[in-house]
Amino acid sequence: MNILIINGSPAGDDSITLQTLRYIRKFHPAHDWALLNVGKRIRSIEHDFAPARKALERAELLVFCYPVYTFLVPSQLHRFLEFVKAHGVQLAGKWATQLSTSKHFYDTTAHAFLRENCADLGLRYIRGLSADMEDLLHEKGRGEALGFFRHVLWSIEQGICEPEPPRAPDVALHGAAPLPAREKTRAGRISVVTDLTPDNERLAGMIARFTAASERACTVVNLHDFPFAGGCVGCFHCAADGTCIYRDGFDKLLREQIQGADATVYAFTIRDHSMGYRFKLYDDRQFCNGHRTVTMGKPEGYLVDGALRAEPNLRELIEARAQVGGNQLARIACSEGDVDREIDALARELDYAIDNDFRQPANFYGVGGMKIFRDLIYTMQGLMREDHRFYKRNGFYEDFPQRHAGRILGMYAVGAMMHNKKLSKKLGGNMTKGMLMPYQAVIDRAKPKQE
């Protein structure tokens, strides 16, 4: 079988993810393996797509291989998928799977994104492998890698693939009506980050409506006009001092025009089941912050041009971004509904969140995601020094379970009573009442302020 590894890592042959496929390949030498380093060579592919087309057309099985970058695949692989679609490469009926490495921080959204794009291309998709970065160094991880690929080959033999994800229905999209600008009576500034192109009139109208409806000054930052020198290459140059290896001014743009605002609104048109390549490039380059949630506490909102209701993975990604960053997601105004009402409501929601310092508590997306990075930063504190200082200063390490010795001992005491049949029978329903006592004490002490 002709197998093509599509390596989305900007590290190319030095990719940690690629090593797992090199290991698998040693156990399957009978197949004809080829490698396409799209992550490292995306610029040359942009200039000459012919070699990539030839490799794709020859392959019978495509194996997408990449490290997870900020919820999704690296921007370079995102860009490659755009080119495959734009050049009309006929891949329908071929097989595809994926292999990623990460610390399991939103590997789910990355895998769903790639699966959706495989469906767009007519590929028969087989569920992929999400591995820890260090899995290949352990016997269990090596066994899982080999088991994954055996299942891929068996699935092809049996003609079994994953069912296609639901397709987006045709829905009417609405442009925003013009609105006279309101007086900017509130202090502060909102940054509107977009990848607006000159021909995108509907998104331009949505941005214009929002900036007019807002009672705060708005700065529009157009990523389409920014001269990015390239995508994040995962070099960890920024780990020591927070500066990027590129000298294109992105650090300054990010910190002064975007992070310096009181709130952020992201405005985009749905492309390839995501915010589009330009936004992915922007997200990846924010690694110059390390893993520091530097805009924590600031609200954010979205202006979305497209059928968002048919994109569950994208909706999850939007909420997860806000949750992990510690941002209040004020609202998502979308062109598939009553767009004028939704945009005006977004402006009011942001004003309320800023004025009242309002932020809802984190849910599973935020708590789970933060704990994954908390453990990672604590382990790698010698390298990620700025991240470690940030996490320590903000008390992210305080919820380590081993720090709560009193609670652990208390649970041992409760467990001992519950396992004592005589004592448990005597307590009966009083156990629940006992558990409620500290909550009742809080209610009793509460003294509401007079309005």
C-alpha positions in Angstrom: 0.0 0.0 0.0 1.2 3.5 -0.8 1.1 5.4 2.5 1.7 9.2 2.6 2.7 10.8 5.9 1.6 14.4 5.9 3.7 15.9 8.6 2.2 19.2 9.8 4.9 19.9 12.4 7.1 23.0 11.5 10.0 21.0 13.0 10.0 18.7 9.9 12.1 15.6 10.3 12.9 16.7 13.9 9.3 16.5 14.9 8.6 14.4 18.0 5.3 13.3 16.6 6.9 12.0 13.4 9.1 9.7 15.5 6.0 7.6 16.4 5.4 7.0 12.7 9.0 6.2 12.1 8.7 3.5 14.9 5.5 2.1 13.3 7.1 2.0 9.9 9.8 -0.3 11.1 7.2 -2.9 11.9 5.5 -2.5 8.5 8.3 -2.5 5.9 6.2 -4.1 3.2 4.3 -0.9 2.5 5.6 2.0 0.4 6.0 4.9 2.7 6.4 8.5 1.6 6.8 11.7 3.6 5.5 15.2 2.9 6.8 17.8 5.3 4.1 20.4 4.8 4.7 22.1 8.2 8.3 23.0 7.5 7.9 23.6 3.7 4.6 25.4 3.5 6.1 28.4 1.8 7.6 26.3 -1.0 4.3 24.5 -1.3 2.5 27.8 -1.7 4.8 28.7 -4.6 4.7 25.2 -6.3 2.0 22.8 -5.4 2.7 20.3 -8.1 5.0 18.0 -6.0 2.4 17.9 -3.2 -0.4 17.1 -5.7 1.6 14.2 -7.2 2.3 12.7 -3.7 -1.4 13.0 -2.7 -2.7 11.5 -5.9 -0.3 8.5 -5.7 -1.2 7.7 -2.0 -3.8 5.2 -1.0 -3.6 6.1 2.7 -3.0 9.6 4.1 -1.7 9.8 7.7 -1.9 13.3 9.0 0.8 13.8 11.7 1.1 16.9 13.9 1.6 18.3 17.4 -1.6 20.0 18.8 -1.2 23.8 18.7 -3.8 25.9 20.6 -6.8 23.6 20.3 -6.2 22.7 16.6 -3.6 21.6 14.1 -0.6 24.0 13.5 -1.4 26.9 11.2 0.9 25.5 8.5 -1.2 22.3 8.2 -4.3 24.4 8.2 -2.9 26.4 5.3 -2.0 23.1 3.5 -5.6 21.9 3.8 -6.7 25.2 2.2 -4.4 24.6 -0.7 -5.6 21.0 -1.2 -9.1 22.2 -1.5 -8.3 25.3 -3.6 -6.4 23.1 -6.1 -9.2 20.6 -6.4 -7.1 17.5 -5.7 -9.3 14.5 -6.1 -9.0 12.4 -3.0 -12.5 10.9 -2.7 -12.4 7.3 -1.8 -8.9 7.3 -0.4 -8.2 6.4 3.2 -7.1 8.8 5.9 -6.3 8.8 9.6 -4.3 11.0 12.0 -1.7 10.8 14.7 -1.1 13.7 17.1 1.1 14.3 20.2 0.3 16.7 23.0 -0.4 16.8 26.7 -4.0 16.0 25.8 -5.0 19.7 26.0 -8.0 19.9 23.6 -6.7 17.2 21.4 -10.4 16.4 20.9 -11.1 19.7 19.0 -8.0 19.2 16.9 -9.0 15.7 15.9 -12.6 16.7 15.2 -11.4 19.6 13.0 -9.2 17.3 10.9 -11.9 14.7 10.6 -14.4 17.3 9.3 -11.9 18.4 6.6 -11.3 14.8 5.6 -15.0 14.5 5.1 -14.9 17.7 2.9 -12.3 15.9 0.7 -14.3 12.7 0.4 -11.7 10.7 2.3 -12.7 7.5 4.2 -11.6 8.4 7.7 -10.4 5.9 10.4 -10.2 7.1 14.0 -6.8 8.5 14.8 -4.3 8.2 17.7 -3.8 11.0 20.3 -0.6 10.3 22.1 1.2 12.0 24.9 4.5 13.5 23.8 6.5 11.0 25.8 4.4 7.9 25.0 6.9 6.5 22.6 9.5 6.3 25.4 7.4 3.8 27.3 6.5 0.2 26.5 2.8 0.9 27.0 2.9 3.8 24.5 4.8 1.9 21.9 2.2 -0.9 22.2 -0.6 1.6 21.7 1.0 3.0 18.6 1.4 -0.4 17.0 -2.1 -1.4 18.0 -3.5 1.8 16.5 -1.9 1.1 13.1 -2.9 -2.5 13.1 -6.5 -1.3 13.5 -6.0 1.1 10.6 -4.9 -1.7 8.3 -7.7 -4.0 9.5 -10.2 -1.3 8.9 -9.0 -0.8 5.3 -9.1 -4.6 4.7 -12.7 -4.7 6.1 -13.8 -1.5 4.3 -14.8 0.0 7.6 -14.5 3.8 8.2 -16.0 6.3 10.6 -19.4 7.7 9.6 -19.3 11.2 8.1 -20.0 14.1 10.4 -23.2 15.9 9.7 -23.1 18.4 6.8 -23.9 22.1 7.3 -27.4 22.8 5.9 -28.0 25.6 3.5 -29.2 28.5 5.7 -29.9 32.1 4.9 -27.2 34.5 6.2 -28.1 38.0 7.0 -26.1 41.2 6.7 -26.2 43.8 9.5 -28.1 47.0 9.0 -26.2 50.3 9.4 -26.6 52.0 12.8 -25.8 55.6 13.8 -22.8 55.6 16.1 -23.6 56.0 19.8 -21.8 58.5 21.9 -18.8 56.9 23.5 -19.8 57.7 27.1 -17.9 54.9 28.8 -14.2 54.9 29.5 -11.9 52.2 28.1 -11.4 50.6 24.7 -12.5 47.4 22.9 -10.2 45.7 20.4 -11.9 44.1 17.4 -9.6 41.5 15.9 -10.5 40.3 12.4 -9.1 38.9 9.2 -11.4 41.0 7.1 -10.7 41.0 3.3 -11.8 43.8 1.1 -14.5 41.7 -0.6 -16.2 40.5 2.6 -19.1 43.0 2.8 -21.2 41.0 5.2 -18.5 40.7 7.9 -17.5 44.4 7.3 -21.2 45.4 8.0 -21.2 43.3 11.2 -18.1 45.0 12.5 -19.4 48.5 11.5 -22.7 47.8 13.4 -20.8 46.7 16.5 -18.4 49.6 16.6 -21.4 52.0 16.2 -23.5 50.2 18.9 -20.7 50.2 21.5 -20.5 53.0 24.0 -16.8 52.5 24.2 -14.1 53.4 21.7 -13.3 50.5 19.4 -10.0 49.7 17.7 -10.1 47.4 14.6 -7.0 45.2 14.2 -7.0 43.5 10.8 -4.8 40.4 10.8 -5.2 40.3 7.0 -3.0 43.4 6.7 -0.4 42.4 9.2 3.0 41.2 7.6 3.4 37.9 9.5 7.0 36.6 8.9 5.7 33.0 9.4 3.9 30.6 11.6 5.0 29.4 15.0 7.8 26.9 14.6 7.7 25.5 18.2 11.3 26.5 18.9 10.7 27.5 22.5 12.8 30.7 22.0 10.1 32.6 23.8 10.1 30.3 26.9 13.0 32.2 28.5 12.0 35.9 28.1 8.7 35.9 26.2 10.1 37.2 22.9 9.5 35.6 19.5 12.3 34.5 17.2 10.5 36.5 14.4 11.1 40.2 14.3 7.9 41.2 12.5 6.4 43.3 15.3 3.8 40.8 16.3 4.7 41.0 20.0 4.1 44.7 20.0 0.8 44.5 18.1 -0.5 41.8 20.4 0.4 43.5 23.7 -0.3 47.1 22.8 -3.3 47.0 20.5 -5.0 43.8 21.6 -4.1 42.8 25.1 -4.0 46.4 26.3 -7.8 46.8 25.6 -10.5 46.3 28.2 -12.3 43.6 26.0 -11.7 41.7 22.8 -14.2 40.9 20.0 -13.1 38.4 17.4 -14.7 38.8 14.0 -14.4 36.2 11.2 -16.0 34.2 8.5 -16.2 30.4 9.0 -13.7 28.6 6.8 -12.8 25.0 6.7 -14.8 24.4 10.0 -12.7 27.0 11.9 -11.9 30.6 12.1 -9.6 30.3 9.1 -5.9 30.1 8.5 -5.1 33.7 9.4 -6.6 33.4 12.8 -4.9 30.1 13.4 -1.6 31.8 12.6 -2.5 34.5 15.1 -3.4 32.0 17.7 -0.2 30.0 17.3 2.0 33.1 17.4 0.5 34.0 20.8 2.8 31.3 22.2 5.1 34.3 22.8 2.9 34.5 26.0 3.9 31.0 26.9 1.0 29.5 28.7 0.2 32.6 30.6 -3.4 33.7 30.5 -2.4 37.4 30.4 -5.9 38.7 29.5 -7.5 36.8 32.4 -10.6 38.5 33.7 -11.2 40.5 30.5 -14.5 39.8 28.6 -14.6 38.8 25.0 -17.2 38.3 22.3 -17.5 37.1 18.7 -18.9 38.3 15.4 -19.3 35.2 13.3 -20.2 35.2 9.6 -21.5 31.8 8.7 -23.7 28.9 9.8 -22.3 28.4 13.3 -25.2 26.1 14.5 -23.9 23.4 12.1 -20.4 23.6 13.5 -20.5 22.0 17.0 -16.7 21.6 17.2 -16.1 25.2 16.4 -18.7 26.3 19.0 -16.9 24.1 21.6 -13.6 25.6 20.6 -14.9 29.2 21.1 -16.2 28.4 24.5 -13.1 26.5 25.5 -10.8 29.4 24.4 -12.7 31.8 26.7 -12.8 29.3 29.6 -9.1 28.4 29.6 -8.2 32.1 29.2 -10.3 33.1 32.2 -12.4 35.4 30.0 -16.1 36.0 30.2 -17.7 35.0 26.9 -20.2 37.8 26.6 -22.0 36.6 23.4 -21.6 35.2 20.0 -23.4 37.3 17.3 -23.9 35.3 14.2 -25.1 36.2 10.7 -27.5 33.2 10.5 -30.0 34.7 13.0 -31.3 38.1 14.0 -27.9 39.6 13.4 -28.8 43.2 14.3 -30.4 42.3 17.6 -27.5 39.9 18.5 -24.8 42.5 17.7 -26.5 45.2 19.8 -26.9 42.7 22.6 -23.2 41.8 22.4 -22.3 45.5 22.8 -24.5 45.8 25.9 -23.2 42.5 27.4 -19.6 43.6 27.0 -20.3 46.9 28.6 -22.0 45.2 31.6 -19.1 42.7 32.0 -16.5 45.5 31.9 -18.5 47.9 34.2 -19.2 45.2 36.8 -16.0 43.1 36.5 -18.3 40.2 35.8 -17.0 36.7 35.1 -18.9 33.5 35.5 -17.0 30.6 37.3 -15.1 28.2 35.0 -16.8 25.0 33.9 -15.2 21.7 32.8 -13.5 23.3 29.8 -11.7 25.9 31.9 -11.0 23.8 35.0 -9.9 20.7 33.2 -7.8 22.6 30.6 -6.1 24.7 33.3 -5.2 21.6 35.4 -3.5 20.0 32.5 -1.3 23.0 32.0 -0.8 23.5 35.7 0.7 20.1 36.0 2.8 20.6 32.8 4.2 24.0 33.9 5.0 22.7 37.4 6.9 19.8 35.9 8.7 22.0 33.4 9.3 25.0 35.6 13.0 24.9 35.0 12.5 25.6 31.3 9.2 27.6 31.4 10.3 30.0 34.1 8.0 32.9 33.2 5.0 30.6 33.1 6.0 29.1 36.4 6.2 32.5 38.1 2.8 33.5 36.6 1.2 30.3 37.8 2.7 30.7 41.2 1.7 34.3 41.6 -1.9 33.6 40.6 -2.3 30.7 42.9 -2.8 28.1 40.2 -0.8 25.5 42.3 -3.0 26.0 45.4 -5.5 23.3 44.4 -3.0 20.5 44.2 -5.0 17.8 46.2 -2.0 16.9 48.3 -2.0 20.4 49.7 -5.4 19.9 51.4 -4.3 17.5 54.2 -7.2 18.6 56.5 -9.8 17.7 53.9 -8.2 14.4 53.1 -8.1 13.4 56.8 -11.7 14.5 57.2 -12.7 12.2 54.4 -10.9 9.3 56.1 -12.8 10.0 59.3 -16.2 10.1 57.4 -15.2 7.0 55.5 -14.4 5.1 58.7 -17.8 6.1 60.2 -19.7 5.0 57.0 -18.0 1.6 57.1 -18.8 1.1 60.7 -22.3 -0.6 60.4 -23.4 0.2 64.0 -22.3 3.9 63.8 -23.7 4.3 60.2 -27.1 2.9 61.3 -27.2 5.2 64.3 -26.3 8.3 62.3 -28.9 7.5 59.6 -30.0 10.6 57.8 -28.1 12.9 60.2 -25.0 12.4 58.0 -26.5 14.6 55.3 -27.6 17.1 57.8 -24.0 17.2 59.1 -22.7 17.8 55.6 -25.1 20.8 55.3 -24.0 22.5 58.5 -21.1 24.6 57.1 -23.4 25.7 54.2 -26.1 26.8 56.6 -23.6 28.7 58.6 -22.6 30.7 55.5 -26.2 31.5 54.9 -26.8 32.5 58.5 -23.8 34.9 58.5 -24.8 36.6 55.2 -25.8 40.2 55.5 -27.3 41.6 52.3 -26.4 45.2 51.4 -29.2 47.7 51.2 -29.9 48.7 47.6 
